[in-house]
Amino acid sequence: MKHFKHPVSLALIALVFCNLSKAQTLSQETQREESATPQKAAWGDLGNGTFKNPFLLADYNNLDVIRVGQDFYMISASHHFMGMPVLHSRDMVNWTLIARISRKLKINERYNTPGQAYQHGTWAPAIRFYEGKFFVYVCTPQEGLLLSTATNPAGPWSPWQLIRNEKNWEDPCPLWDDVKDAGGDGPDGRQAYLIRSRLGAGPLIVHKMSWDGTKVAGKGKIVARGPVLEGPKFHKRNGEYYIFSPEGGIDKGYQVVLRSRNIWGPYEKRKTLEQGSTNINGPHQGSWIDLDSGESWFYHFQQHMAWGRIGHLQPAGWDENGWPWMGKDHDGNGIGEPVSRSPKPDVGKAFPVLLPQSSDEFASDSLGLQWLWNHNPDDSFWSLKERPGWLRLKAKPISSKPGIAGVRNLQIPFVEDSIHFAYNTLVQLAMGKECSATIKMDASQMTEGQRAGATLFGKNYGWIGLVKENGKLKIRANIKGKYFNGPELQGDTIYLKLAINAPSNPCFYFSTDGSKFQRLGDNYSVGRDWFEGIKFGLFTYHLSQASAAGHVDFDYFRYKSDWGRTRGQ
């Protein structure tokens, strides 16, 4: 039985969990924080017409944002996790998930097996809206250029289509040009183009593209080189072509803009955003947005330790010479630096304070948009229908095939009892610098040898849960292969808690009554994980030589973060 299906106040939310459950009476699109107090947010909307960067402290990495009328849409890389998120906003600061582009990558069978494609999958994407259709382009490092389209950003999205089978491409972005008689197959001879980078970060290369966006021609032409010059985004203004691109690397890089009267170049280049005297390292790679109010804004990410690449939003504009500026030029060197706080963008009206979905009561018979699988899921081994109101995960033996990570195909040695090789691990992004999740699990149908519980999932993983041995349910934490054994569980129900407030301090707790929690395990560093930030997750599995048998049911996943807490900053 559920006992948590009633409205709660923001004060209780701050103490118990970050997001309101999906089962409460809210719009289908979002979970809303009902009464945000001005200046009490640790990040994001401060509730008083201003916001604090990061506008969203979660690993929506390599983000790309577009404006369509009065609405804003954001996508981001999901790498080996399934599938790519689509978020919506009305004010550029508050975002909710509205879709996932494909829960499976069917372009290569290796995505079916955990451990065979870590740090592969969908890298930095681009989203564009043209002639009534949304286009999303992305490259995988080994398979090539993918395209998905939709007429409604909330879906359905078409399955990923491999439109160019090429290794070592990355970071594509299209442009439908307005120049007539350009020799293209568009109206009046208009030409479409696609710009990309190359694995290893550069150079920038422009191709001709068919007007329908499904064919990319030839080897393309190199239009720019630079140190780790990648992630290009096309923009056209007053007859001039602009390429917004990060340079200098993820951790210590900066943003540059290139400009030319001809799409093929030559291009001038300027540095427009740098860390400078701030603590925002590597402020680069993102999206330029112009508003009807005359304002302009620039989205970018920051590689932030184990939390991944978190999103920032900078005030921006155009100078008298047609060059963009971003942030604030503190030292007068002509290059902007990130701002910490700012008035919100002038979009013409105020909108509610929102956060992407996180908590889940599993009241729906479809999977919540906050969740990702760590590979193509086996849909016969999970269910939201077999026991309504609960998520059921069924145990398979882990894959015994050694893993592969990264474009250099670094080996991940097989280790028995490693969650890296477990099927159907279900995860979601950590949101907030101080965050936790509480989970209720029914273990009554576990079988001998089965493991199940909750995980902080990444290259340096940890989990807490139950192991059934000799007919007994034993509480255990597994931190990078090191066991920490707790007592035997008397009964079938356990409450688990995951928490993190520093990369070196993830914590695991258990409770038999849901009230008093006891920590199990020691400190370890979660580190930086295969281009992805740390994830909260749920799992069950058997060791590699066992048979598939048994299942566990999860009643809820309740999330809490430092959003809405006074930080004294």
N, C-alpha and C positions, 0 to 999 in steps of 0.2 A: 504493500500500500504506500501511496505517496502522502507525505505530511508537510509539503512545502509549496503549496499551490495557492498562496494568498499574497496580496500586495504587501510591499514593505516600504519603509521610509528610506530616504537617502542615508540617514544616520546608521540604520541597520546595515545598509549596503556597504558603507565604509568599514563597518566592523566585520561583516560576515562574507560578503562577496562583491565582486566588482560590477558585474552586469546582472540585470534582471533576467530571470529565467524565461525561456521561450514560451513556457506554458502560461505566463501572465498575460493579461489583456493589453497587448501592445500592437502596433502596426506590424504587418507581415515583414516589412523591410528592416526593422531595427529593434534594438533594445535601447530604451531611452532612460537616461538619468533624469529624474523628474524635476529636481530642484537644485541645480548646481549653484553653489555659493561663490560669488565673485572672489577671485584671487586665491582660491583654496585648491586649485588643481596643481599637481606636480608637473604636469605637461598638458598640452592641448588647450582647449577652450577654457578660459578663466571665468566665463559667465558674465563678464561686464563689458563686452564689446572688444576684448583683446584676447590674444592667445599667447601661449608660451611654447617655444620650440623645445623638443620635437613636437610637431603637431600631432603625431601618432607614434608612440614609443613601442613599436613592434616591427618585426622583420619583414615589412613589405619592401623587399629589396629590389634594386634596379627599377624603381617605380617609373611609370609613365602616366601622365594625366592629360586629358583633353576636356575642352568645354564644348557642349552641344546646346545651344540656346541658353537657358538658365540652369542647366544641369552640368555636373562635372563627374567624370568617370576615371577611375584609376585601375591599372593592372600592375602586376609585379611578377618577377621571376619566381618560379616554384621549384626549379631544378628537378631532383628526383622524387619530389613529393607530388601527389596527384590531387587536385589539378589546379591550374592557374586561377587566382582570384580576380573577380571584378567587383569593384566597390563604387558606391554612389555618394555624392554630396550635393547639397544646395548652397553651401557657403564656403567651400574649399578647405575647411578646418575639421568639420565633423563628418565622419564617414561610416557607412555600413556596408556589409557584404550583400550583394544581390545575385551573384552567380559564381559558378566554377566552370571554367572552360575545360571540359572533358576530365572525367575521373580516371582515364586510362590513356597511356601512350602506346598505341598499337603499331608503331613504326619499327620496333625491334623487340624480339622475344625476351631480351635480357631485362626489360623493364617488368617482366612478370615475376622475377626472382629477387628477393631482398639481398642486398649486398653487391649486386652486379652492375649498378649504375649510379653509385653515390657521386655527387658533384657533376653528374651529367644531366640529361633532361633539358627542360626549357630554361634558357638563360634570359638575358635582358630583352624584354619584348617592347613592341610599340603598338599603340592603339590609335586608330584614326577613323573618322566618320566622313563618308563621302557618298553623295547621291543616295541618301536614305539607308545606307548600310554601314555597319561597324566592321572594321577589318583589324585583326590582330596578327602581327607577324612576329615570329621568334625563331631563333636557330638553336638546334642542339649541336654540340661540338662534333659528334660523330656521324649524325644522319643528314643534317642539312637544314634547309629553310622550310618552315611550317607556316600554314595559314589557317585561321578559323574566322568565320564571319557570322553575323547575326543582324537581324533587323531590329531586335529589341535587346538592349544590353543585359537585361535580366534573363535572357535566353529564350528559346534554346540556341546554343552555339553549334555550328557545324563541327563534326569531328575534325581533328587535325589532318590537314592535307599536306603531304610532302610535295612541295612545288619545285624544289631544286635539291637534288641529291648531291650534296657537296660537303665534304668534311672541312672543318677548320674555319667555317664562317661564324660570325657572331654579330649581335647588336644591329639588326636590320631596322630600317625606318623608311616608309614610302612617302612620295609626294606626287599628287596629281597636279600638274602644272597648268597654268591658264594661258600659256602662249599658243596662239594659233599658228597653223602651218609649220609645226615643228617636226613633221614627218612621223608623228605617232598615229596610233589607231583609235584615238579618242575623237570627240566631236571637233570638226574643223581642223583636223590634223594635230590635235593636242597630244602631248607625250606625258606618260607617267614614268616615274623614276623610283629607284630604291637605292639607298645608301647603306653601307655596312662597314664593319671592321673585320679583322682577321684574327684568328686565335693567336695569342701572344701580344694582343693589343696594338693593332695598327698594321698598315696605314688605313685611311678612310678611302673607300672605293664606291663609285657611283655606277649604277647599271641603268639601262633602259628597261622599263617594265610594261607589260600589256595593260591596256586601260581597265580591263576587268580585274587586274591585280593578281592573276594566277600564273603568269609567266615572267621570268626574269632572264634577260638575254646576256650572252657572252661573258667574258672575263671582267668586264667593267673597266673603268679608268680610275687610277689613283689620283685623288684630288688634294690630299693633305697627308703629311707625315708629322710625327712628333713623338716624344717620349710617353709611351703607354697611352696613345691617342685612340680612344674607343668610344662606345656608347653614343654615336651621333644621332641627333634629332634634327630633321629638316624643318625650316620655317621660311616663309616668303613674306616680304613686306615692301611695299612701294617699289616693286620691280626688282628687288635685290634678294638674293638667296643667302640664307643664314644657316650655318651648321652649329648647333649647340653641342659641345662635346667635352667630356672629362679628359684630363691629361695628368700624367704624373703618378698614377697608381691609386689603388683603393684607399690606403691608409693615410697617405700624405699628399694626395693629389689636389687639384684645383680645377676650376671651370674655365674653359676658353670658348670663344665664339669666333667663327670664321665667316667672312662676308665676301660676296662676289656679285657682279652684274651678270655673270654667265654661270650656269649650273655646273659646267665643266671646269670652272676656274679661269684664271688663277684667283686664289683666295687670300685675303688679308686675315691675320689672326690677332686676337687680343685676349689677354687674361682678364676675366671679369669677376671672379670670386675666389678667395683664398682664405686659409685659416687665420692668418695674421696674428693679432694679439688675443684671439678668442680660444676657447677650448674645444672648438668644433673642428676636428681633424678631417681632412679630405672632403671638403664641402663641394660635391660635384655630382654630375650625371642626373639629369632630370628633365623637367618640362617647363616651357614658357607659356603663360596664359595671359591674354589681353581681355579686359573687361569693358562693358559698355560705359562704365563710369569713368573711363580714361585711365584707370589703374592697370598696372601690369604686375605679375607675380612669377616667381621662379621656385619650382619644387626641386629638391635635391636630397641625396641621402648622406648619411654619416656612418662609417663603419664603427660600431660601438661595442667592442669587446664581444662577450658571449650573446648579447642581445641581437647581434646581426646588424643589418644596414637599416637604420631608422630614418624616418622622413622628417625633413625640415621644409619650411616655407618662408621665402624671403621677399620683402617688398622690392619692386624692380621698376624699370621704366626705360624710356628711350631718350638719349641725349640729342642735342641739336644737330649732331653729325650723323644721326641714324645708327648709333651703336647702343646696344643694351647695357644697362647697369643693374647691379644686384646688391642687396644687403646695404651696408653702410661703410663708406670709405673713412675709417677712423684715422688713418695716418697720412691721408692726402697723397697717396701714391697712385691714385687713379684706379685702384682695384678694390672692389667691395669685400667686406667681411660679414660673416653671418650675424644676424641679430638674434637675441634671446627672446625678446618680447616685442609684440607689435599690435597695433589695431588690426582687427580682422578685415579681410577684403570687403570692399564696398560692392555688394551684390544687389543692393536695393532694398533689402529687408532683413530682419533677423530670423534665425531658424533655431530649432531646439538643439540642445547639447546632446550629442550622440556618440556612441562607441561601437565599433564592430562587435558582432556577436561573440560570446565566449562561453558563459555558463550554459548548461544544457540539462534539462530534465528528461530528455529522450521521450517526450510526449508525442512527437510526430512519427509517422511511419516512413519518413524520408530523412536522410542524413543531414544534419545541420551544416550550413555553409562554412562554419568555422573549422571544420574537420578536414584533414588530409590523410591519405594513406602513404606509407613509406615506399610503395611500389604499386604496380597494377594490382588491385585487390582481387582476391578470390571471393566472389560474391556469394558463394554457397557456404562460406564460413563466417558470416555475420548476419544479423537480422535485427530489425526494429519492429517486426510484426509477430514473431513467434511468442513473445511475451510483451504485450502492449505496455508502453510506459517504461520499458527497460531496453538497454542496448545489450544484445547477446553477441559475444565473441566466442568462436569455437576454435579449439586448439589443433594445430598441425605441428608436425615435427619441423624443427628449423632446417633451413637449407644447409647442407654440408659442403657446398661449393665455395672455395675461397673467393673473397670479394675483390672488387676493383673500384678505385676512387680516382676521380680527377682525369684531366685530359692526358696526363702522362701514364695513365693506367697503373697507378700505384697499387700494389697488392695489399689486400686486407686479409691476413691469414685467418683461416677458419679457427674459431675457438668454440668449443662446446659450451653451451649455455650462454652464448652472447646474443643479446637482443638485436644486434646488427643483422642477424640472419633469420630473424623471426618474421613469419608471414602476418599480414593484416594488422600490423601495429598502426594504431590510429592516433594522430597527433594534431595539435594546433599551436599557433604561435604564442610565445610568451609575450604578454602585453603589460607594460609597466616595468619600472626598474626594481620595485619591490612587489612581488606577486606570488600568489599561491593558489592552489586548487585543492578542494576537498571532494573525495569520491566515496560513494557507498557501493560495495560489491557483495553479491551473493555467490558463494563458492560451493553451494550444495551439490552441484553436478560436476565438480572437478574429479578427474580420474588419476590413478597412480602415476607419479612423475610429472604431472602438469604444473606449470608455472603460470601465474596470473597476477595482475596488479596495475600499478601506475608508474610511469617513467618520466624522467627528464631525459629526453632522447637527443643524442648527438654523437659525434665522434667519441667524446668522453661521456659515456652514458652512466646513468644510475637508475635503479628501480627499487620499489618496495612492493611487497605483496605476499602471496602465499605459494608454498610448494607442498604438494601432497606426497608424502613419503611414508611407507609402511602403514598406509591407511589413515595417517594423521595429517591434519592441516597445520603446517608450520609457517610462522611469520618469518620472512627473510628480506633483507636488503642485499642487492647485488650491485656493487659499485666498481665498474670497470673490471669485473671478474672476481672481485674480492667479496666474500660472503660475510654478512653480519646476521647472526641468527637470533631471533626473538623467541618468545614462548610459543607453545602450541595454542591454536585457536580452539576455544571451547564454544562450539556452535558453528554456524555456517556464514555469518555476516561479519564483515570487517569494514572499517572506515580507514581510508588512507589520505594522507596529506602530503603534497609536494610544495616546496617553497624555495624562492631564490631572491636574494637581495644583493649579491655580489658574485662575480664569476668564480670566486674561490669558496663560496658558501651556499651551495645547494643543500637543502635539508629534506629528510624523509621521516615521516611520522606514521604511527598507526594508533588505532583506538578500537576498542570492542564495544563502546557505547555511543560513539559519535560526539562525545563531550570532552573526555580526558584523553589527550594525545601524548604519546611517548616517542621520543626521537630514537631512530635506529640508523647506525652508520656514522662515518666520520666525514670530515671536510675533504673536498677534492676540487680541482679546477675544471670547469666545464669547457674552457678554451674556446677556440674559434673553429667552427665545424663545417667543413665541406661547403663553404660559401653560404651557409645557412646559420641562423641563430638557434639557440636552444629551444626545444619544443616540449610542451606538456603532452603526455600521451597515456593511452590505455592499451593493454596487451594481454595475450595469453599464448603459450606455446608448449611443445614437448621437446625433449632432446632429440638429436638428429636420427637416432636409430629406433625411436618409438613409433607407434602408430597414432594416427589422428583419432582423438577421442576426447570427450568431455567439453564442457563449456562453462563460462561464467557470465553472469548478468550484472550490468552496471545500472544502478537506480538513478544516479545523478552525478554530474560534474559541476561543481560550484566554484566559480572563479572570483578572485579578489586581487586588487592592485592598489598602487599608490595614487591612482587617479582620484582627484577630489580631496586629497589630504594636504593640509597646510605643510609646506616644506621650508618656510623661513627663508625663501630666496627672493 
